[in-house]
Amino acid sequence: MISFSTIIGITAGIGLFVLAIISSTDNYMMFLSLASAMMVVGSTFAASLISFSFMEVMHAIKAMFQTLSAGRTSQDHLHALVKRFVEFSRIYRDGGISSLEDCLTDKEKNDQSIGLGIELMGSGYKQQDIRVIMGDAMDSHWQRQSLEGKILNTMGVYAPGFGMVGTIVGLIIMLDNMGDDMANLGKGLALALITTLYGVLLANLLFKPTAAQVTEKQEQEYFRNQLITDGFVLLSEKKDALVMQDRLNAYIKPSKRYSVVDSDE
């Protein structure tokens, strides 16, 4: 599913910037410079590779593009999870672990958190062990994923700096080529400043906002996995549907909470 807020934000940010340029000057093509873009993007990428491993940087860039898609931890999704665990409790109490495994959908089988919970219950682990093992897996997954937001934030720090470097390089070239012709000073200075503009735009319209969204999605995922962990702990204790409902509804805002009574009606 597409994240409409991200699409609207990117469109509004770029659109307003372009509109401001077009309405202020007829020579808007001067804001386009392939060399400046290559200098800022290339230098930022190179510095990131020095700071982090190649695969980590690639995962961060992939996560940046994935911000165009919406997260899966909406209140409706959490509501559906609570409903599903209530169903799991009935199935497990009636048919045991084999019935529980058979009732899983393909999507649930491919879900790492749900798959781990089913595996632990099938291995005979008790509730305390399930909580510890799933909690450790959840924490280690969080630590691995949190690096993506850190890398994007680091790129947001590097980009304006390399924009300034590009401006300095442009000024040096401009002054060297200018000679006695002072008429070209303004035009040359404008071209030299484009790299700074690119660096600031990349940092504040791309790297830092996507880093914030990547971190937010990871926090939502962690919250979701906490619900799943508690769900399997309750399952291992063979709690009934009402207990399952009331305990897991704590993860959902009141207006979205699941009710066994309403669903039965």
C-alpha positions, 0 to 999 in steps of 0.5 A: 500500500502506498503511503499517501502522506509521503507522496503528498509531502514529497510532491508539496516540497518539490512543487513549492520549491519549483513554483518559487523558482519559476515565479521569481526568474525566467532563467530557471534552468540555471538551477539545473547542474549535473556536475553539482548533483554528482558532486553532492550525491557522489561525495555523500555516498562515498563518505557513507561507505567510509563510515559504514559497510557497503551492505548496510548503506544499501539496506539504508537506501532500500529502506529510504525508497520503502518509505513510499509504502505505508507501514503495516502497523495501523490500528486496523492491522492491530485490531485484526491481530487481536481478533486472530489471536482470539481465534487462535486461543479457541483453536489451540484449546480445542485441537492443540498445536497441530490444529493451530499450525494447520489454521495458519494462512500463507501470510502468517506462515511467512511472518517471522514473529508469528512463525517463531511463536508457533515454533516455540510452542510446538517445541514445548516451551513454557510461557516465560521461556517464550517471552524471553526468547521472542523478546530477545529476537525482537530486540536484536531485530530492532537493533539491526534495523535501527542502523538504517535510520542512523545511516540516513541521518548521517547522510543528511549531515554529510550532504550540506557539508559536501554542498559547501565543498562543491561551492568552494571548488566552484568559486576557485574555478570561477576566480581562476577563469575570471581574469579581468572580466568582472561582469561574469562574477555574479553569474559564476557565483550563482553557479558555484552556490548550486552545490550548497543548494543541492546539499541542503535540499537533499538533507532536509527534503530527503535524507532526514525526513526518510530517516525519521519515517524509517525509525517510526516504522521500526518503532511501530513494528516493535510495538506490533511484535510486542503484541504478538509476543504477549499473544503467544504467551497467553496462548501457551497459558491456554487463556480463554478468548475473553482474557486474550481479548482484554489483554491484547486490546491494551495495544489498541486505542479504545475506538478500535478495540476488538470485542468477542461479544460484538463479533459473535453477534 
